[in-house]
Amino acid sequence: MAEQTEITWQEVVATHGSQAGISTKGGVVRSLLANQAKEGSYADEIREDTVFYRVTERTNSTSVECLRAMVGTGRHIHVFEKLGKNRWRDHGEWIAVDVAIEGEGTLFLLKRPTP
């Protein structure tokens, strides 16, 4: 994967529009805020061709259901990764391909869309 430049929160919020991890509009997920440095076993993982996005039972249930409804639709979801305070990486567009219960949370699997 080509190295992406860091961006600021202002640039993220222009697309994401919220401080919540899952941004929705009209019941459709627009973007996700991923954090590989989360404490505990719920850290997200971003690899070259796969994103493992984890939510806990404390995550807004309506947003989680919107993300669950995106699985298998082929609709694009923008992914931003938190690198540190006011430091973000734009990972572009992904699609949700699978979901599974994991411990006390939920794991979403995202893949790059095929051209």
C-alpha positions in Angstrom: 0.0 0.0 0.0 1.4 3.4 -0.9 2.3 5.6 2.1 -0.5 8.1 2.7 0.0 11.5 4.1 -1.2 12.6 7.5 -4.2 14.8 7.7 -5.8 16.9 10.5 -9.1 16.4 12.4 -10.5 19.4 10.4 -9.9 17.5 7.2 -11.4 14.3 8.7 -14.5 16.0 10.0 -15.2 17.6 6.6 -16.0 14.1 5.4 -16.9 12.3 8.6 -19.0 15.1 10.1 -19.0 13.7 13.7 -16.9 12.6 16.6 -18.6 9.2 16.7 -16.7 6.3 15.4 -19.4 5.4 12.9 -20.8 8.3 10.8 -24.2 7.7 9.2 -26.6 9.7 7.1 -30.1 8.5 6.3 -29.3 5.0 7.7 -26.2 4.6 5.5 -22.7 4.5 6.9 -20.6 7.3 5.4 -17.3 6.7 7.2 -15.5 5.1 10.1 -12.9 6.3 12.5 -10.4 3.4 13.1 -7.9 3.3 16.0 -5.2 0.6 16.1 -4.0 2.0 19.4 -7.2 1.4 21.3 -6.8 -0.1 24.8 -7.6 -3.8 25.3 -8.7 -6.3 22.8 -10.9 -4.0 20.8 -8.2 -2.3 18.7 -9.0 -2.0 15.1 -6.5 -3.5 12.6 -5.7 -1.9 9.2 -3.8 -4.1 6.7 -3.0 -3.6 3.1 -6.2 -5.2 1.8 -8.3 -5.7 5.0 -9.7 -3.6 7.9 -10.8 -5.4 11.1 -13.2 -2.8 12.7 -14.3 -3.6 16.2 -17.1 -2.2 18.3 -18.2 -2.9 21.8 -21.7 -3.0 23.3 -21.1 0.6 24.4 -21.0 1.7 20.7 -24.2 3.4 19.5 -26.5 0.5 18.6 -28.3 2.4 15.8 -24.9 3.1 14.1 -23.8 -0.5 14.6 -27.0 -1.8 13.0 -26.5 0.6 10.0 -23.0 -0.8 9.6 -24.3 -4.4 9.9 -26.8 -3.5 7.1 -23.9 -2.4 4.9 -22.4 -5.9 4.9 -22.6 -7.5 1.5 -24.1 -4.4 -0.2 -20.9 -3.3 -2.0 -21.6 0.3 -0.9 -18.4 2.3 -0.1 -17.4 3.3 3.4 -14.6 5.9 3.9 -12.0 4.8 6.6 -9.9 7.2 8.6 -7.3 6.0 11.0 -6.3 7.9 14.2 -2.6 8.1 14.5 -2.4 10.5 17.5 -3.8 13.8 18.7 -4.9 15.7 15.6 -3.0 13.2 13.4 -5.1 11.0 11.0 -4.6 8.9 7.9 -7.1 8.7 5.1 -7.4 5.1 3.9 -10.0 5.8 1.3 -13.0 3.7 0.4 -13.7 0.2 1.6 -16.7 -2.2 1.6 -18.1 -4.3 4.5 -18.0 -7.9 3.6 -18.6 -9.8 6.8 -19.6 -9.4 10.5 -19.2 -11.7 13.5 -19.7 -11.6 17.3 -16.3 -11.5 19.0 -16.2 -11.8 22.8 -18.4 -9.0 24.1 -18.3 -7.0 20.9 -18.7 -7.2 17.1 -16.1 -7.5 14.5 -16.6 -6.1 11.0 -14.4 -7.2 8.1 -13.9 -4.6 5.3 -12.1 -5.1 2.0 -11.0 -2.8 -0.8 -13.6 -2.5 -3.5 -12.6 -4.3 -6.8 -12.1 -1.8 -9.6 
